[in-house]
Amino acid sequence: MLYGVARISTGKQSIERQVRNILEKYPSAKIIKETYTGTKLEGRKEFEKLLKIIQKDDTIVFDEVSRMSRNKEEGCSLYEKLFNDGVNLIFLKEPHINTEVYKKSLETQIKVKLDTGNKATDELMNSIIDALNKFTIDLAKEQIRIAFDKAQAEVDRLHQRTREGIITAKLNGKKVGRVKGITIETKKSKEAKEIILKYNEDFDGTLDNDACIKLAGISRNSFFKYKRELKEELGI
């Protein structure tokens, strides 16, 4: 089975570009669409559903590596698990880390074991061969790690801009949590915004959207409304 995963962070973004890129290369792919803000794999309901049904020799296509994961540790771990399960992974913008490339790296290992009758010579040459094999695999793994590292770096840069926006707003005497044009704001909404600003991972916190909604004790609609207002206020 061939799947294409397209992911956006907010409903304001267009997912069609990713879908188009995938279908241009793989027109028979079954497209899985999801809107999810955050870096963790947990909570990505559509992707989690796919991971539960994916089977050996199935293929998952991503527009780019960040659509699979924006967390380098989870991304590398998931990549390795799916590879070991026999699932093919394709990244349109980072083809050098496709599982097929990694598989070829494994296949190019030198599998010869010398037995010349001279123990010292055999041990030396076999140790060199083993070292070359390890170097090949380590090099492939490093390329995968670098790709996911870049995806996480993009998120880290967004968090840095968020922090800078908050600091600038405070230095300018602007009260973070109150949106321009709103004259009446309830105590509950103010408290909810403070929680979102402090704990949500979009604002350099550690909680994903679902956990933050529970902590704030508000509806999903209110949560995303408050988060949108905070981002507009901070100019991010």
Secondary structure, DSSP 4 states (H G I P E B T S, - for coil): -EEEEEEESSTTS--HHHHHHHHHH-TTPEEEEEE--SS-STT-HHHHHHHHH--TT-EEEESSGGGT-S-HHHHHHHHHHHHHTT-EEEETT-GGGSHHHHHHHHHTS-------S-HHHHHHHHHHHHHHHHHHHHHHHHHHHHHHHHHHHHHHHHHHHHHHHHHHHHHTT--TT--TT-----HHHHHHHHHHHHHBGGGT-SB-HHHHHHHHT--HHHHHHHHHHHHHHHT-
